[in-house]
Amino acid sequence: VGTIVEGEVVNKNEYSLFVKVEDLDVDAFLHCNDLTYLNNGEEELEKYKKGDKIKVKVLEIKASEQKIRVGLRQTQADPFDWFNDKSKNQTITVKVISTDNKGLTVRPEGCEMDFQIKKSAIAINAADARPSRWTGGEKLDCAIADMDLDKRKVTLSIKLLEEIEKKEALDKYGSEGSGKNLPFSSLSEDLKKKEEDKE
């Protein structure tokens, strides 16, 4: 277990590949979920055919059942490791990949994985929570709202970043009701301007 070996695809079904590995009497089982970190496993499976040579990592050996389970993605760097040194509420810069009426699909700088920012997490002000404010290719800052590395789940939020910045402004300049002309009274406008300046 843990060894990387070269094998040949000898069979496939709708959710897995069977790989013939040299020096082994049984064909190894490769589930589509162990093909890639980035794409849908079943879609990735379509790319493989009999006769393909692939390098795989031995994940499990059940001698009693004469079964060997191998993985392809385990031979590659895990793009999710990008989050290992990140923490909740941390600000990160992301690039907009696409937008639809449900929200934004974004990719953190330096990471290969895409994440969804839901429409409800776009802005404090509901009127500003329009995915159409952005187009593909634009960069924006957001905060990590939730992170579970074991379950491989990360939630990103622009709204949370606005809330954090607003709280920091409050802490710095006093309470909203103090009658001062506060810099965050037009925070969403400032953020909007900041976005426009970036363009």
Secondary structure, 3 states (H helix, E strand, C coil): CCCEEEEEEEEECCCEEEEEECCCCCCEEEEHHHCCCCCCHHHHHCCCCCCCEEEEEEEEEECCCCEEEEECHHHCCCHHHHHCCCCCCCEEEEEEEEEECCEEEEEECCCCCCEEEEHHHCCCCHHHCCHHHCCCCCEEEEEEEEEECCCCEEEEEHHHHHHHHHHHHHHHHCCHHHCCCCHHHHHHHHHHHHHHHHC
